[in-house]
Amino acid sequence: MSIMGTRVVRVEDPVFLTRGATYTDDLTDERLTGALHLTLVRSPLAHARITAIDVEGAREAPGVVAVFTGADLDLEPALLFPAANKAMVRPWLATDVVRFVGEPVAAVLTEERYQGQDAADLVAVDYDPLPAVIDLKAAASDEVLLFPEAGTNTALGFGVDDAFDESLFDGCDVVVTREIVNQRLAAAPLETRAAAAAWGGDGRVTIFCSSQNAQIARDEIAGWLGVDKDTVHVILPDVGGGFGAKIGADPEFALVARLAELQGRPVRWSESRSENMTGMVQGRAQLQTITIGGNRDGKVQAYRIDVLADAGAYPRLGTYLPAFTRMMAPGTYDIPKVESRARVLVTTTTSTAAYRGAGRPEATAAIERAMDLFAAEIGMDPAEVRKLNVVAPEKFPFTTRGGVEYDSGEYAKAIERAQEAAGYAELRAEQAARRERGDARQLGIGVSSYVEITGGGAFAEDAAVEVHPDGTVTVLTGTSPHGQGHATAWAMLAGDHLGIPIEKITVKHGDTDLIPRGSGTMGSRSLQTGGVAVYQAAGELVELAKQRAADLLEANVDDLEVDKDNASIVVKGAPGSKSVTFAQLAEQEKLAVSTTFDSKKPTFPFGAHVAVVEVDVESGKVTVERIVTVDDAGPVVNPLLAEGQRHGGIAQGISQALLEEVVYDDEGNPLTATFADYGFPSAAELPSFELVDQATPTPINPLGAKGIGEAGTIGATPAVQSAVVDALSHLGVRHIDMPTTPLRVWEAIQAALKGAQ
């Protein structure tokens, strides 16, 4: 019996639940003996010219070993996203201008960590304030330039040079336009950013850091330091969450390495929670103008999305993500005409990058809001409008007007299954009864249909499998888990070929000397690339074992098979005949295989969510009562792990719809720099999730698997937002921007009652 598809408990958990994780800040590695502690002096202003920096007071403080400003470092400012405007470089420590609250200005090294902040407070910086640029429309006007030498605040444009087709909506009975906000979010991982660096006598630097991919972090750090990548050895300890914000390296990691080199001593750095909330890359941050047109029979004929995206002060990965928004603009729908463009702008705020979903939730939120607005305008049930317009299953593989080829899908089936599980007709009847009675607590039902791209842009992954003479197995993987359960799933994949129990299989990752090639964990790519690579390597190892066993068993290779009950090679159809175990073969000669799997294409998981909310029309308070989800990512290796990923994504999706928002005032001061001000839910604020299974395989890889890690954040958010609006639609409410906080909901109710919606 195969272990695949069974609910195997995570092998990682006993250590986490007993000893606890070992994060970068917990390391006691001997290479870090005598390490200095780095504290950064950060700008209190969003935009200002630096006129003077006085560090003498700090140098005299107890425990201070050195204080550095940007002028003391031999590091050129870096363009953190290569395709961005070349003038928009970030200094390692600001010397002339600061462009966001929290930008590092000076570095203080102390013997003990507690001494750092007291010394940093003694660094005196004189600032000449400049106008802040927070609003995206203001940034687009170029009235205040963050980089005058660039001559623009546009970091990158997608399709901005192409004029929209003025005839796009010709022939449509109904055309609806709406400006919507996909708000800025903080990743807020359990573990904040951290790094430690030590140079060896061989001229190499070992960097321990919290990252989602060691190999990319190594390459970025080497590039910033101006050294060969072989000079940099990156090791990832346990990583306490990433959600996309820890893809690759942070500039602070390179700074830690350079300071360690200058001092000739190891250096450690970890940030506080407030530093993390102001300095770590953030997500989403799009202002979207959507226009949808169609006929009163419910068929959508045309769709347009025009995006202004916020890159923050220095362009990073967030600069590229609107490309995913454009790519996935049509969603699950077969729309004849689609147009999109995006302009990415710098503002005096924290830089943006990937956050769980990374460009795809923004696309889904937009098209799903558009479908709801269209349904409301023609008076049709929003679920029926969706089913009428989704891509039919017989059309796959389907090339969308967004320019990508969807691999496989059963979109209408997913909507119908979610409706059936939710009791959709009964919910609508209950809603009608509450409206008739004029209840204070109104019922809202939101439906979303989504498709996303997973594994996009990182199709290949490396893996190695070795059986040792004692019968244990080591798996090396280029993926880098931070909560996903790779040690369990990858052991299952290898064990399925070899018949070796997973408790004898050790999965190693996150060390660039041990695993020099790898693309890490992001974009829901791990199983369909890294997992398949492990599965492929184990299969190739079986073939190698057969070749070596053939002589010992005096049989042809084609006549041999694996006896999974005994982890051995035997002759087919000859019970009781001679056999040789993998361990015995490993005793004679090293039994190991390294391989690369390249899918060459992404996959497109999909699903449908139904959210049920109650809205108190007197206070604006929203309560999510139920959420029913169909998340189709193809065949599932371990349902327990897949459900965990779905749970996490759904929770974050609901949280965006209801609570989370990074807020700046007009001067660029962050108003959500602590967990006291930045809202996200605990388990008490969330309902139990009702998960409906569906599996549509992809032809792209031998497991038929698609990504599942970001599904919940893509499907849940528009479903909950739609449910909130739906609860109030009979009052005339047509749209409420996220997050749908009580105040925002109450204001929408008052505006609708006054006829202002």
HUMO-V975761 format. One record per pair of residues at least 24 apart in sequence whose C-alpha atoms are under 6 Angstrom apart, sorted by the first residue. I is the first residue (numbers start at 1). J is the second residue. Records with the same first field share a line. If there is no record, write none. Layout:
# HUMO-V975761
I = J ; J
This chain:
# HUMO-V975761
4 = 637
5 = 636 ; 637 ; 638
6 = 638
7 = 638 ; 639 ; 640
10 = 488
11 = 488
22 = 238
23 = 237 ; 238
24 = 209 ; 237
32 = 266
35 = 266 ; 267
36 = 109 ; 110 ; 111 ; 267
37 = 109 ; 110 ; 113 ; 267 ; 268
38 = 108 ; 109 ; 269
39 = 107 ; 108 ; 116
40 = 104 ; 106 ; 107
41 = 104 ; 105 ; 106 ; 120
42 = 102 ; 103 ; 104 ; 105
43 = 101 ; 102 ; 103
44 = 101
45 = 101
46 = 99 ; 100 ; 101 ; 348 ; 668
47 = 98 ; 99 ; 130 ; 132
48 = 97 ; 98 ; 127 ; 128 ; 129 ; 130
49 = 96 ; 97 ; 127 ; 128
50 = 96 ; 97 ; 126 ; 127
51 = 126 ; 127
52 = 125 ; 126
53 = 124 ; 125
54 = 123 ; 124
55 = 123
57 = 122
58 = 119 ; 122 ; 123
61 = 119
63 = 110 ; 111
64 = 109 ; 110
65 = 109 ; 110
66 = 109
67 = 107 ; 108
68 = 106 ; 107
69 = 106
70 = 95
80 = 316
81 = 315 ; 316
84 = 155 ; 156
85 = 155
87 = 150
99 = 313 ; 348
100 = 348 ; 349
102 = 278 ; 279
132 = 348 ; 667 ; 668
133 = 347 ; 348
134 = 347
153 = 345 ; 346
154 = 344 ; 345
155 = 344 ; 345
156 = 344
157 = 342 ; 343
158 = 341 ; 342
159 = 341
160 = 341
172 = 293 ; 294 ; 295
173 = 294 ; 295
174 = 293 ; 294
175 = 292 ; 293
176 = 291 ; 292
177 = 290 ; 291
178 = 289 ; 290
179 = 288 ; 289
180 = 288
181 = 287 ; 737
182 = 285 ; 286
183 = 285
184 = 283 ; 284 ; 285 ; 661 ; 662
185 = 282 ; 283 ; 661 ; 662
186 = 282
189 = 241 ; 242
190 = 240 ; 241
191 = 240
193 = 270 ; 271
194 = 269 ; 270
195 = 253 ; 269
196 = 267 ; 268
197 = 257 ; 266 ; 267
198 = 266
204 = 231 ; 232
205 = 232
206 = 233 ; 234
207 = 234
208 = 234 ; 235 ; 236
209 = 236
210 = 239
211 = 246
212 = 246 ; 247 ; 480 ; 520 ; 521
213 = 248 ; 480 ; 520
214 = 510
215 = 512 ; 518
216 = 248
217 = 248 ; 249
221 = 254
233 = 512
234 = 511 ; 512
235 = 510 ; 511
236 = 510
239 = 482
241 = 482
243 = 355 ; 356
244 = 354 ; 355 ; 356
245 = 281 ; 354 ; 355
274 = 673 ; 674
277 = 673
281 = 351 ; 352 ; 353
282 = 352 ; 353
283 = 352 ; 353 ; 354 ; 355
285 = 310
296 = 378
298 = 385
301 = 335 ; 336
302 = 337 ; 338
303 = 338
304 = 338 ; 339 ; 340
305 = 340
306 = 340 ; 341 ; 342
307 = 342
308 = 342 ; 343 ; 344
309 = 344
310 = 344 ; 345
311 = 345 ; 346 ; 351 ; 352
312 = 346 ; 347 ; 349 ; 350 ; 351 ; 352
313 = 346 ; 347 ; 348 ; 349 ; 350 ; 351
314 = 351
316 = 353
317 = 353
318 = 352 ; 353
321 = 359
322 = 359
324 = 359
325 = 359 ; 360 ; 363
327 = 402
328 = 363
329 = 363
331 = 451
332 = 390 ; 450 ; 451
333 = 389 ; 390 ; 391
334 = 389 ; 390 ; 391
338 = 401
356 = 710
357 = 710
361 = 714
365 = 718
387 = 412
406 = 604
414 = 607 ; 608
415 = 608
440 = 616 ; 617
441 = 614 ; 615 ; 616
442 = 614 ; 615 ; 727
443 = 613 ; 614 ; 727
444 = 612 ; 613 ; 723 ; 724 ; 726 ; 727
445 = 611 ; 612 ; 723
446 = 610 ; 611 ; 719 ; 720 ; 722 ; 723
447 = 609 ; 610 ; 719
448 = 608 ; 609 ; 719
449 = 607 ; 608
450 = 606 ; 607 ; 715
451 = 605 ; 606
452 = 604 ; 605
453 = 603 ; 604
454 = 523 ; 524 ; 525 ; 602 ; 603 ; 707
455 = 523 ; 525 ; 602
456 = 602
459 = 598 ; 599 ; 600
460 = 597 ; 598
461 = 518 ; 529 ; 530 ; 596 ; 597
462 = 518 ; 595 ; 596
463 = 533 ; 534 ; 594 ; 595
464 = 593 ; 594
465 = 592 ; 593
466 = 591 ; 592
467 = 591
468 = 586
469 = 583 ; 586 ; 587
470 = 583
471 = 583
472 = 504 ; 505
473 = 505
474 = 505 ; 506 ; 507
475 = 507
476 = 507 ; 508
477 = 509
478 = 518 ; 519 ; 520
479 = 520 ; 521 ; 530
480 = 509 ; 510 ; 520 ; 521
490 = 531
493 = 535
494 = 535 ; 538
498 = 567
499 = 564 ; 567
500 = 567
524 = 707 ; 709
525 = 707
528 = 705 ; 706
533 = 597
537 = 595
541 = 593
603 = 706
605 = 632 ; 633 ; 706
606 = 632
607 = 631 ; 632
609 = 715
611 = 719 ; 720
620 = 742 ; 745 ; 746
621 = 742
625 = 687
626 = 687
627 = 689
628 = 690
629 = 691 ; 692
630 = 692
632 = 694 ; 695
633 = 706 ; 707 ; 708
634 = 695 ; 696 ; 697 ; 704 ; 705 ; 706
635 = 695 ; 705
645 = 709
646 = 712
649 = 710 ; 712 ; 713
650 = 712 ; 713 ; 716
652 = 713
653 = 713 ; 716 ; 717
654 = 716 ; 717
655 = 680
657 = 717 ; 721 ; 738 ; 739
658 = 739 ; 740 ; 741
659 = 739
